[in-house]
């Protein structure tokens, strides 16, 4: 402890040399340090987005202003308000200890009008101390009407021959384009509409147009977006669980919807990423009886999309009809007629969403009834879209827009939780066995399932089975029934619900053949019972819904006891089936593993489009360990990525601790067998 030692008082601006300090001076300094620590804790508001300070005046080109910042000082913040409305705050329980900072983050939205808008942010801590920050936002009234952007997509001819072609999807799209840009009725400038039809309507082109034309251009709340799709809708497998809805582009493959069609999760996220608060989703999607497992894409498929206006051709269980004499589908024919003025119910020169919805509902049902059919359009208009004009008369300009209600504060999500999962190189797949007796005998069903599993295990096949007890409580609602669905996507969803890689599902019958051996009857004094078992089963890959093997077997057995004859026939059928599957499944599984990405990333609390882009770019920077990174889907506020890994969880954890992740603070890195988890800020 030499004379070179210094004591520094943070925030005081003074540095004291030890040799100057007497015993009395030491206590004086302690008092000063105590007082200085109180100054450090003084409340302060720091606004980062936009960057403003007390008394500033800024300009803005929209009707809403998003605010992000943090409250510095204090021990606990009780409340943050923006113009008297509560802001969303992050709380300490969202924080990872090593990522904590002094500030308490907050987030909120301010509704703006033309001219000068006063904004006041107020914070109160647990001691009652209050601090405010005020500034002014100037908005040009001329920008509040915004722009209307439209994307129109239609497919008649599909590249995959297994998908039935349509007749009027592309003429429907042409009619929609014409009415949207019509100087007398349209609301879209010609330069603000993108039309993709036929071979142009590919997965890549549609995805790119959604992002570049709608997300990136319609940034302001006062803007309007309209997305029209005519073609096939489909239900298929999901990347992580359940079945997903898809828009089916020109180049889609029936057996690979997961990677070639636009899934509901991706569309939901892009739809939610659009800054415009008026969003119109219209689909005239036909049910194709000639395409296996395809269903109508209706409002049921997009029930959680954050859209304002949804107009769809038919209910989920109905066909979207076409009428050759019209050259259009019934729905689009009525839609166009309504937008050309027939839907202007009150004669004010505007065709509102409500008016158009009422008109097409009435007209489509009437035309369908004349054909001896039933078709009821689905119209969903949330309160915030009340009065939204979808067409005009005589070229009238759109009315000045003002939201009915100010937007609610944006939720503060806090940290991003990331989990990276790695497949083991020699992974033994888990298989779920679901076998049903067509007579409904549960005891016989248990005999069949047990016989299949025991046969696999007795031959040392490289498969493990999901224990029946592990399934209980994990299958909800009608999931058990879905295990026997005709739709492989439904069956795959059940397998994923219990974390199985494969599912062997099927049904069987056992029947008394009525045959009796008369010689044995004379010898034994009783009739020999003869039973036959007919078993039909298939194995489905849980990740994609692909049927990788199917087989039908039939065997017979005899016994003095009819129950034993029945069970022996069934057991023989199950063993025969197991032997057939066992010989080929391993090779098929190896092929699937070679084609499948070796890693999966689930990022929770990704709450905006920009954050998703930053995250994807940062994760891609983990090369060479992470290659082929691809965003797969979005569920709620969780983004799902796939990737190919050159190392396992331990290597990933070491790389994260050493290298971090560009643009983020990394904390809480934990590695376990096959996975690594961490937090980002």
Phi, psi and omega in degrees: 000080183270183184289350181280351182290140179238149167250127180249138176256113183294129175085353183270335182083001180245149174232130185248134175277142186302324186289346179274351191266121173266175178300317179293320181297328181300316181289328176297317180295322178301319179296318179297318179298321179296315179294322180295322180296329176294324178295322180299325183279003181298139181292144177209141178255126177243118179259119183264329182223107354286165180281104182225158178230170180308127176084000181292159172229122182236164176251152181215148185252023180219179182264353176230145179236121177271134181241137173223139179189197178211154177259122182260146180085174181078163180262329179204128181269123182276325185200143171231127178237151176236113185051041175086351179258140182296135174269163176274131182242147169279146179244163184298333182289351175273350190266148169264134190311313185286352179255358184296143173235173184292328188279154172256106183295149175217164182208145179195174181228138178245132176276129184245153174237172178296140181101208182271133178237123178274135179235129177231126175254131183230135179233142179229131179264181186290347177267001180090357179290139184236143175220144179231156173222126183237143175207173184239140178241125179259131181234128175287118181303334183292344183265356187286346178283331178072187180241158176250125180242134183232143173234120182243125184231136177208144179225122171266308187254126181259142182294322179281118182297344179281349179262122182292140180280159179249166182256320193242010181298314182288320172300325176299314181296320179298318179296321178295317179301316183296317182286327179293328183256003179298125181302334182273331186233339189283160178241005184241130174289144181306325181284351182256013180239137175242129181240125178238117179227159176056229184293344177283336185276060180271167177306311183294315184294320179293314180300317181295318181292321176303317183284308188282325185268324182261304184296312186281336182264318182275068186272335188267148182299329183280353177286167178230139173237145177226124179240120180242131179228127174236122182160206181270143167249155184214155170247130183209193185289156179247154185295329184232330178194157174065183176258149181241156174265147184226147160270132187259107180281177183303321187261019180291152175243129184305319184273358181224046180300329183303324183248354184238356178239162184269109188278160183303318182299316180294317180295318178303313185292316178297320179299317180288337181281347180288128182291332180301139180268349175252113184231130184240120180246119182234128176225132173246076186260128184266143171279129180251109179293339182272000181244118187298134174067015178264141181228164178294136174269106183241188179301333179300329182281345182233033188293340181254005178294137181279048179268162180264321181232125177233121177237119180232156191292326188202164173294164185300333183259017183237156175280148170264108191277151175242146180233110185305322183293337177273334184073017182213168167286154180303317184298308183291326176302311179294323180300312182294316179299320179295320180287340178275007173124337182295338181271359180283084187294324183260002175068024182271004179090001178233141174256103183281167179301318180295317181296317181293320178299317179294321182293311183292326178298315180293312185291318182295315179299320181295314182293321179295320180297324178295336178269000182078025182232180178230129176211119181240112177299154177254122182241122181230112181233115181281159184306325182293347181260005182306128177083003180300119180281130177253353177197163179229175175238136177067022177073023180298139178291154178295143179291156177301132184264137173214124182302145178295316180235143176295149182295146177288155178302136179294136180295140177267113186278324182089223185282155174266126176261123183243133175234121177255124180250140182239133176282137175292145184300321182244053185290131173269121186289145172272136180240137174258131180253122178230104183239133184240136172274127182293345176269353177081019180276107184293327179295319179291326177298319179295323177300315182295312181298318180296318181297320180294311182295318181295324180294317177300313185290326181292335179264009179054041176290144184282056179225145173245156186243143175288122181294141180307323180295332180286341181280325183300132179089345180261337177267122185251151174056236184263021182298324180298319178296325181294338178297343180243021180290159173283346183265114180302330179296320177297316182296318179298323179298322178296318179299316181295330181298332179249018175060038175266150178272327181227156173226126175261114184230147180180186180218160182215162172228148173230134183217149177287122182285346181077008181269135178228136179275107184296325180296315180293325179298318180292322181288316187263345181078015179211163180273136174280127180274138179235126179236150177237137178246134178240117186237127180236120185215162177212157178247130184238138179280120187296329186286330186234348184081009181286134174279112185261348175194143178216146184202145173239129180231159181214128180219163180228158178207153179236151179194158177295323181267126182298323179296318180292323178297318179297312184290323178294321177297319181292316180298320178297320178295318180294320179293319178297316178297315181300320180296320178295313180295318185300325185289335186242340185297322182300316180296318179295321179295318178299321178295317179298319180293325179292329182271339187277140174303141186275359180215157178223138178239129173243118180250115182265150178073034171269106193251002175209161187295320181296321180295323177298316180297317178297319182294314180299318179296319181293317180295324178295338179285359179276013176301149007271003183290324180250120175229159178063033180296133182214126175289125185260314184195176179224126181235115182063247175241029179244127177263139181244126177241153169245157179200166173253130186252142175255005178207177182257196186296320182297318179293321179296318179297317179297319180294321179294320180292326182277314189261332185072201180221118186307129177086356181226153167269134184250133178211168176063035182288121179227128180251138174226181181295113176084003182204153172224137179236152179198168179248147177236145177225000000 
